[in-house]
Each structure stands twice: as structure tokens, then as C-alpha cells.
Amino acid sequence: MKESILIKSCDMFLTRGFKSVTMDEIASEMGISKKTIYQHFSTKNSLIEAVSTHLFESISFGIDGIYELDKDPIEELFLIKDFVLKNLKDENASPIYQLQKFYPKIHKSLMAKQFAKMDDCVIANINKGIEQGFFRKDLNIDLIVRFYFVGMTNLKDVEIFNPSEFSTKLVQTTYLEYHLRGICTEKGIKKLEELIPKYNL
């Protein structure tokens, strides 16, 4: 039952937002009593914390699977972007923005875990790109990783990137192209331009 509550809550939070969904609505959607939910999660905060951890772990597992495919470093980033978008749901509501605004402690903890994960992944991706000749050798990798992380996390700010004006997919794809054009060699740019039509569909 605990796992079922976690999965259903995750789906509802990602569709409508962490603040918007109530415990009553989760109970109603599942056909159980609110008391049953509280037997497994003492507060809404504890449920949100559990959902955030579950989401982080499942996305991290998926990203690890993409790295194991051993694609070139440019396609790797496109595959990761599409995987994350699919799992976070490309909806008009911004659940991460609601998490940041209404549950800042949980959001801060999630950001710390995300940065640690992205730090490892992006460093590995850049090093592979340099070795294969897709990325420039003169990059300050520690700075590039931080630029990329700050950019990716701030793309979720709905006050800057209003979903009614810019779809999540458009924003994410444009940012990834922006990032890659800044670090690619001529060989990398050629590969990037081959992949853009494929992943912009």
C-alpha cells in the first residue's frame, strides 16, 4: 500500500503540482481513506519528501541506463533530456516551481542531490566528448558543470519561462543546443546539427 500511495501521489504531484494536490484528493483518487495514507506518511510534507526521493532515484537509475548505452556524448545529452522530460511530465503546471516556493527545505535537499548526480554525469560526459574530439580541450570543466546545472534548474521558473509562451520541450531543447554550441568543436557542431532535427520532433 505504501508503494501504491507513493506512485499515485508522484503522478498527481507531477501533473498538477505539489501544492495544488491535497491529501483528500489522493485518497479519493485511490479509493482509500485519508487515514490510510497517514498510517504510512504522517504528514503531507513527509509524503512530498518521499515522492521527491523516489523521483530522484528513478530518474538517476534511468540516466545511468542511458550512459550504459555508450552513445556519443552529444546524443547522450539529448537522450537524457527526453528521458527527464518524459518522467517529469511536460505539463503547464510547474511542480518543481511549487516545490521550491512552498516546500523550500525539501527543494533544497533535492537540489543538493541533483547537483551531486549532475556533477558526476556532466564531468564524465564532457571528458568523453573531449577524448572523442566532440568538445573543446580548453574547457574549464568545473565551471561548465555549474553553468549547466544552474541553467537547467532555472529553466523551471514559470515566471521567466511562462509555459503558455514557451513549451517545456522547446525551452529544454533550446537550452541544450545553447550549451552544446558553446563547448563543441567543429566535429561536435556537425554532429549536433545532424541530431537537432531528430530530437526536435
Disulfide bonds with the S-S distance in Angstrom:
none
